[in-house]
Amino acid sequence: MTEQERLVAELLEIASRDQRWALVMAGCGALAVVASVACFLIWPTSLARGAGWPLLLLGAVFLTSGLVSVRRVSLHRTRLPELVREAPHVVGAVLVPEAEAAQLTLSMLRWVDGGLGLLGLVLLTRPGRLRGAGLGLVLTTALAFAFDVLELERTTLRRDALVQLAATSSG
């Protein structure tokens, strides 16, 4: 097995892990949406209704993001081997900058998650529905932060493998 084939196999394995985590994210989003509906319909207290809104909004974001990621990674897995064979220069010219942009975006998302979590902690000190909104924000942003950290780790692995692949393709 050549170095290029090994790197393509490594990238396909990383993409496989990305796809599994995207399904987990979509599943967590679906659970958050169901929990928000339960907050509105089953536990109609002001605390539960307050928690329902962040669960609904961020659950919908997780669900959508997870499903979009599954589709994106599926396309990546099918096109990568063909792309490396037919147009290896695209790896360094397009895929590496895309992976670097994804790394930057995920680094910034950690700050957004932290800010929303801090807002949730502040809202926890307020009465009634605001306390519920704070509880919902703290729960969902903790999950979002964990997903972002894990995604950043996988994106870094993917970028490093793409850089090595670009070096072997051009050399």
ZAMARZA-388805 format. One record per residue (C-alpha): x, y, z; residue number from 1; chain. Coordinates in steps of 0.001 Angstrom, whole numbers, plus 500000, padded with zeros to 6 digits. Example, Ala and Ser with C-alpha at 12.3 -4.5 7.8 and 13.67 -1.06 7.14 Angstrom:
<recs>
REC;xx;yy;zz;k;c
REC;512300;495500;507800;1;A .
REC;513670;498940;507140;2;A .
</recs>
This chain:
<recs>
REC;xx;yy;zz;k;c
REC;500000;500000;500000;1;A .
REC;501450;503369;498986;2;A .
REC;501555;506388;501266;3;A .
REC;498829;508034;499192;4;A .
REC;496537;504986;499507;5;A .
REC;497171;504843;503261;6;A .
REC;496248;508513;503647;7;A .
REC;493084;508077;501571;8;A .
REC;492119;505091;503760;9;A .
REC;492795;507199;506871;10;A .
REC;490641;510036;505507;11;A .
REC;487832;507597;504731;12;A .
REC;488022;506258;508296;13;A .
REC;487875;509816;509667;14;A .
REC;484871;510486;507421;15;A .
REC;483207;507331;508723;16;A .
REC;483650;508565;512297;17;A .
REC;482345;511997;511261;18;A .
REC;479243;510373;509836;19;A .
REC;478583;508392;513027;20;A .
REC;478964;511531;515158;21;A .
REC;476693;513471;512814;22;A .
REC;474031;510807;513371;23;A .
REC;474553;511105;517140;24;A .
REC;474181;514888;516862;25;A .
REC;470985;514537;514820;26;A .
REC;469649;512044;517374;27;A .
REC;470429;514391;520266;28;A .
REC;468708;517190;518363;29;A .
REC;465626;515042;517868;30;A .
REC;465614;514154;521586;31;A .
REC;465917;517841;522505;32;A .
REC;462961;518692;520265;33;A .
REC;460905;515893;521859;34;A .
REC;461944;517116;525331;35;A .
REC;460879;520652;524426;36;A .
REC;457481;519429;523243;37;A .
REC;457175;517553;526555;38;A .
REC;458041;520761;528405;39;A .
REC;455224;522564;526628;40;A .
REC;452569;519851;526753;41;A .
REC;453278;517504;529669;42;A .
REC;454858;519794;532274;43;A .
REC;453106;523135;531747;44;A .
REC;454941;525035;534491;45;A .
REC;456704;528315;533798;46;A .
REC;460073;526667;534500;47;A .
REC;459420;523868;531987;48;A .
REC;458064;526260;529359;49;A .
REC;461092;528475;529786;50;A .
REC;463397;525474;529319;51;A .
REC;461366;524331;526313;52;A .
REC;462356;527226;524055;53;A .
REC;466152;526740;524136;54;A .
REC;465653;522990;523854;55;A .
REC;463428;523476;520812;56;A .
REC;465676;526012;519066;57;A .
REC;469027;524370;519708;58;A .
REC;467527;520891;519219;59;A .
REC;466353;521969;515764;60;A .
REC;469851;523312;515049;61;A .
REC;471454;520016;516177;62;A .
REC;468987;517968;514159;63;A .
REC;469451;520023;510999;64;A .
REC;473213;520275;511387;65;A .
REC;473540;516549;512009;66;A .
REC;471475;515623;508954;67;A .
REC;473357;518084;506729;68;A .
REC;476675;516711;508017;69;A .
REC;475609;513128;507281;70;A .
REC;474876;514124;503682;71;A .
REC;478089;516167;503320;72;A .
REC;480307;513415;504731;73;A .
REC;478583;510791;502587;74;A .
REC;479405;512795;499466;75;A .
REC;482971;513327;500691;76;A .
REC;483466;509597;501262;77;A .
REC;482280;508695;497776;78;A .
REC;484170;511445;495920;79;A .
REC;487535;511464;497710;80;A .
REC;489196;508390;496141;81;A .
REC;488096;509466;492657;82;A .
REC;489236;513026;493284;83;A .
REC;492690;511910;494422;84;A .
REC;493080;509738;491309;85;A .
REC;491805;512253;488757;86;A .
REC;492677;515676;490203;87;A .
REC;495175;515364;493071;88;A .
REC;496005;519101;492916;89;A .
REC;492486;519845;494237;90;A .
REC;493403;518333;497610;91;A .
REC;495886;521099;498403;92;A .
REC;494081;523850;496529;93;A .
REC;490523;523259;497794;94;A .
REC;490175;520591;500493;95;A .
REC;492968;521790;502801;96;A .
REC;491675;525416;502877;97;A .
REC;488136;524095;503497;98;A .
REC;489373;522032;506445;99;A .
REC;491292;525021;507827;100;A .
REC;488174;527207;507544;101;A .
REC;486174;524518;509361;102;A .
REC;488798;524497;512136;103;A .
REC;488503;528261;512544;104;A .
REC;484709;528109;512574;105;A .
REC;484689;525389;515235;106;A .
REC;487168;527345;517357;107;A .
REC;484856;530361;517219;108;A .
REC;481805;528210;517989;109;A .
REC;483373;527190;521288;110;A .
REC;483338;530871;522291;111;A .
REC;479703;531196;521218;112;A .
REC;478831;528110;523253;113;A .
REC;480625;529587;526240;114;A .
REC;478768;532886;525888;115;A .
REC;475388;531156;525642;116;A .
REC;476270;528967;528627;117;A .
REC;477201;532050;530638;118;A .
REC;473903;533683;529656;119;A .
REC;472145;530506;530799;120;A .
REC;473905;530683;534162;121;A .
REC;472821;534313;534576;122;A .
REC;469231;533408;533668;123;A .
REC;469271;530615;536259;124;A .
REC;469334;533318;538929;125;A .
REC;466066;534834;537618;126;A .
REC;462610;533635;538627;127;A .
REC;460062;531605;536674;128;A .
REC;460277;531243;532924;129;A .
REC;463681;532951;532718;130;A .
REC;465105;530362;535129;131;A .
REC;463747;527658;532839;132;A .
REC;465310;529355;529810;133;A .
REC;468605;529434;531701;134;A .
REC;468310;525742;532498;135;A .
REC;467582;524929;528851;136;A .
REC;470502;527075;527663;137;A .
REC;472954;525523;530117;138;A .
REC;471950;521987;529120;139;A .
REC;472016;522547;525375;140;A .
REC;475180;524645;525298;141;A .
REC;477031;522059;527382;142;A .
REC;476077;519478;524767;143;A .
REC;476979;521867;521937;144;A .
REC;480372;522568;523504;145;A .
REC;481109;518840;523771;146;A .
REC;480085;518288;520145;147;A .
REC;482215;521233;518997;148;A .
REC;485311;520037;520865;149;A .
REC;484971;516531;519425;150;A .
REC;484286;517919;515934;151;A .
REC;487345;520191;516193;152;A .
REC;489496;517185;517089;153;A .
REC;488234;515222;514064;154;A .
REC;488592;518263;511787;155;A .
REC;492198;518694;512907;156;A .
REC;492902;515033;512126;157;A .
REC;491252;515447;508712;158;A .
REC;493217;518626;507950;159;A .
REC;496519;517011;508944;160;A .
REC;495813;513978;506744;161;A .
REC;494795;516255;503847;162;A .
REC;498025;518263;504199;163;A .
REC;500047;515033;504088;164;A .
REC;498011;513825;501112;165;A .
REC;498550;517113;499284;166;A .
REC;502296;516789;499918;167;A .
REC;502400;513239;498524;168;A .
REC;500194;514190;495558;169;A .
REC;502371;517129;494559;170;A .
REC;505667;515388;495230;171;A .
</recs>
